[in-house]
Amino acid sequence: MKTKFLIPLVIFVVLVGFLAIGLNRDPSEVPSPLINKAAPAFEIPQLEQSNKMFSPASMKGQVWILNVWASWCVACREEHPVLVELAKSQVAPVIGLDYKDKREDALAMLSRQGNPYLLSAFDANGRVGIDYGVYGVPETYVIDQAGIIRFKHIGPITTQVLNQKIYPLISELKKS
Amino acid sequence: MKSLFLLLATMLCLSSSFAKDATPLAADPVLEQRLISISEEMRCLVCQNESLAGSRSDLANDLRREIRTLIQEGKSDDQIRTFMVERYGDFVLYRPPVKPITWLLWIGPFVILLIGIVGLLNYLRRRNQSIPSTTLSQTDNAKIDALLNQDRRDRRND
């Protein structure tokens, strides 16, 4: 009976706990159902050489990174130097998916900011983006040797994300 | 002659481009109705407080186009819903399916209501018990009688 006065305090603490968790999460980050599923197949023209096609099937046998970007996306410009750094480290090939973009604009951005991509696939109407559940560029996927998506990052990658998540994951995937 | 041909070609282009803008709604009202009924039950991922039917975002446009194609391919509503969930997760559905991870979401409010009812009943029972049932003493009875008699006398005098 003496502890009765503690009840409101306990409720308050629980409420604060929920709020603290809720406020520290990003509501725009929707968990992807594609994790641990096969990367959707597609075959679309490349950005630089429009007469050549790219298909994820050609990357089988190696761990690779798929980065969805566009020249009109401000956050992509912000992310670009990090991708250049990632490409320089040569841990894994980075393939770009140029999402709903104009070819000239995309090429201009790559020549201005450097090209971290082994190649970019040109998704003019965003159809491939829909299959990959893209809802906000930039988005980045890590895909393993068997073509299974192991990780997805929504929003610009930072050096912190690279060091804490992507590099450890890639070295672990390469071991298996 | 050449200019006439050009003019004709331009007119043809124009008319076809106008027609293209209008087709979706006019071509098949049944299809459009189904598109609306499906997309009203889905969340737009870019602007999360809007439905897919009401959103003007680029992605919502693309997704509506995609759903339209699926309807034309003769897919059922369920198949279209699965198509969306496979790509964007249960999050796109305004009515998430009942499964272990959403149990709290579906049953939670009723649990809280139940806790409230139990608490209220408990409180009422305790309050009823706490009111002391007093027995009146001889003097109290005498006082009451005196007051009642006084009242009766007052009324007779009025």
Interface residues (C-beta under 8 A of the other chain):
Chain A: P27 S28 V30 P31 S32 P33 L34 K100 N125 G126 R127 G129 I130 D131 Y132 G133 Y135 G136
Chain B: L45 V46 Q48 D58 L59 D62 L63 E66 V85 E86 R87 Y88 G89 D90 F91
